[in-house]
Amino acid sequence: MHCIGLSDASPLTKLSLVSSSTTTATIRPVQVGDVNDVIALVTETLAEFGLTFGDGSKTDEELRGLPESYAAAGGEFWVARGAAGDLLGTCGVFPVAPETFELRKMYVRPKGRGTGLGQRLLDVSLDWTRNRGARRLVLDTTEQMTRAIQFYESNGFARDDAEVRGSRCSRGYVRIL
């Protein structure tokens, strides 16, 4: 998550959050030095659901080229780092059609789940896409990720399976902005 389109003074360049469970995290655009940790987090989270990094989603490989792979297309990718520097969460947005971005790789480590970190990551992505004139935010997921599905639905996403892009995904969602 490069700072494409963001000035250093922008509130989206670096955000700090304190969750209700005393977990402190800083959300910021991804840097090249974050890539190995991002891939590790995505790989670990997929494994929780019996899925393998690189199988069924071309977007996995795009992580290796961060931040440029998202910036060059007009997207952004964020990381949430704990006070000790540990990677707690990720999410990105990528343009897929005029005025439409796809929410990608929104993953939170188990110790960050239920702390409000996922909400903060989503809020950052919603603000960023709105500021770029987006009218829709779409995503796809697998039915196994029940907590994520509940989270998306509670945040105004409506099921729309026309938005399924990855072969490992079984559900699509859209949120009108």
C-alpha positions in Angstrom: 0.0 0.0 0.0 1.9 2.7 -1.4 1.1 6.2 -0.6 -0.2 6.8 -4.2 -2.5 9.8 -4.0 -1.9 10.3 -0.3 0.1 13.2 1.1 2.1 12.9 4.3 -0.5 15.0 6.0 -3.3 12.7 5.0 -5.1 11.0 7.9 -5.0 7.8 5.8 -1.2 7.7 5.6 -0.9 6.5 9.1 -3.6 5.7 11.6 -3.3 4.6 15.2 -5.9 2.6 17.0 -6.5 1.2 20.4 -8.9 -1.6 20.7 -11.2 -2.6 23.5 -8.9 -5.5 24.5 -5.8 -3.4 25.0 -4.3 -4.4 21.7 -2.6 -1.4 20.1 -1.9 -1.3 16.4 -0.8 1.1 13.8 -2.4 0.9 10.4 -0.3 2.2 7.5 0.3 1.6 3.8 2.4 -1.5 3.1 6.1 -1.2 2.4 8.4 -3.6 0.5 9.8 -4.7 3.9 6.4 -5.9 4.9 5.9 -8.3 2.0 7.2 -11.5 3.6 5.1 -10.9 6.7 2.0 -10.2 4.6 2.5 -13.5 2.7 3.0 -15.4 5.9 -0.2 -14.0 7.4 -2.3 -14.7 4.3 -0.8 -18.3 4.1 -1.5 -19.0 7.8 -5.0 -17.7 7.6 -5.8 -19.6 4.4 -4.5 -22.8 6.1 -7.0 -22.3 9.0 -9.7 -23.1 6.4 -7.8 -25.8 4.5 -6.8 -23.5 1.7 -3.4 -23.0 0.1 -1.7 -19.8 -0.8 -1.5 -19.5 -4.6 -4.3 -22.1 -5.3 -7.5 -20.7 -6.6 -6.7 -16.9 -6.5 -4.4 -15.0 -8.8 -4.5 -12.2 -6.3 -2.2 -14.2 -3.9 0.8 -13.8 -6.3 0.2 -10.0 -6.6 1.2 -9.8 -2.9 4.8 -10.5 -3.9 5.0 -7.3 -5.8 3.6 -5.0 -3.1 3.4 -2.1 -2.9 3.8 -1.5 -6.7 1.4 -4.3 -7.8 -1.5 -2.4 -6.2 -0.2 1.2 -6.7 0.4 0.7 -10.5 -3.3 -0.3 -10.9 -4.6 2.5 -8.7 -5.2 0.5 -5.6 -3.8 0.5 -2.0 -2.8 -2.1 0.6 -2.5 -1.6 4.3 -0.8 -3.4 7.2 -1.7 -3.3 10.9 1.4 -3.6 13.1 1.2 -4.2 16.9 3.3 -2.2 19.4 6.1 -4.8 19.1 6.1 -4.5 15.3 4.2 -7.8 14.8 1.9 -8.0 11.8 -1.7 -8.2 13.1 -3.7 -7.6 10.0 -3.9 -6.7 6.3 -6.3 -5.4 3.7 -6.2 -3.9 0.3 -8.4 -2.4 -2.4 -8.0 -2.9 -6.1 -9.9 -1.3 -9.0 -11.9 -3.9 -10.9 -14.4 -1.7 -12.9 -15.2 2.0 -13.2 -16.1 3.4 -9.8 -15.7 -0.2 -8.3 -12.9 -1.5 -6.0 -12.5 -5.0 -4.7 -11.7 -5.5 -1.0 -8.8 -8.0 -0.9 -6.8 -9.9 1.6 -8.6 -8.7 4.7 -7.1 -11.0 7.2 -6.5 -10.5 11.0 -4.3 -12.8 13.1 -6.2 -14.7 15.8 -4.9 -12.4 18.6 -6.3 -9.4 16.8 -9.7 -10.8 16.1 -12.6 -9.4 18.1 -10.6 -6.3 19.1 -12.0 -3.9 16.5 -9.0 -4.1 14.3 -10.9 -5.6 11.4 -13.4 -2.7 11.6 -10.6 -0.2 11.6 -9.0 -1.8 8.5 -12.4 -1.8 6.7 -13.0 1.8 7.7 -9.6 2.9 6.2 -10.4 1.1 3.0 -13.9 2.6 2.8 -12.6 6.1 3.4 -9.8 5.6 0.8 -12.2 4.3 -1.9 -14.8 6.9 -1.3 -12.1 9.6 -1.6 -11.3 8.2 -5.1 -14.9 8.5 -6.3 -15.8 4.8 -5.9 -19.5 3.9 -5.8 -19.1 0.2 -5.0 -16.8 -2.0 -2.9 -17.0 -5.7 -3.7 -15.4 -8.8 -2.3 -15.4 -12.5 -2.5 -14.9 -15.1 0.2 -15.5 -18.7 1.1 -18.5 -19.9 3.0 -16.1 -21.4 5.6 -15.2 -18.0 6.8 -18.4 -17.5 8.8 -17.1 -14.8 11.1 -15.9 -12.8 8.1 -19.3 -13.2 6.4 -21.1 -12.0 9.6 -18.7 -9.0 9.7 -19.2 -8.0 6.1 -23.0 -8.4 6.3 -23.1 -6.3 9.6 -21.1 -3.6 7.7 -23.7 -3.3 4.9 -22.4 -5.7 2.3 -25.1 -7.6 0.4 -24.6 -11.0 -1.1 -24.0 -10.9 -4.8 -22.4 -14.0 -6.2 -21.7 -12.2 -9.5 -18.8 -10.7 -7.6 -17.0 -14.1 -7.1 -13.7 -13.9 -8.9 -11.5 -16.5 -7.3 -12.1 -20.2 -7.9 -11.6 -21.0 -4.2 -14.4 -18.5 -3.3 -18.0 -19.4 -3.1 -19.7 -16.1 -2.1 -19.6 -12.6 -3.5 -20.7 -9.4 -1.8 -21.2 -5.7 -2.7 -21.5 -2.5 -0.7 -22.9 0.6 -2.3 -20.9 3.6 -1.1 
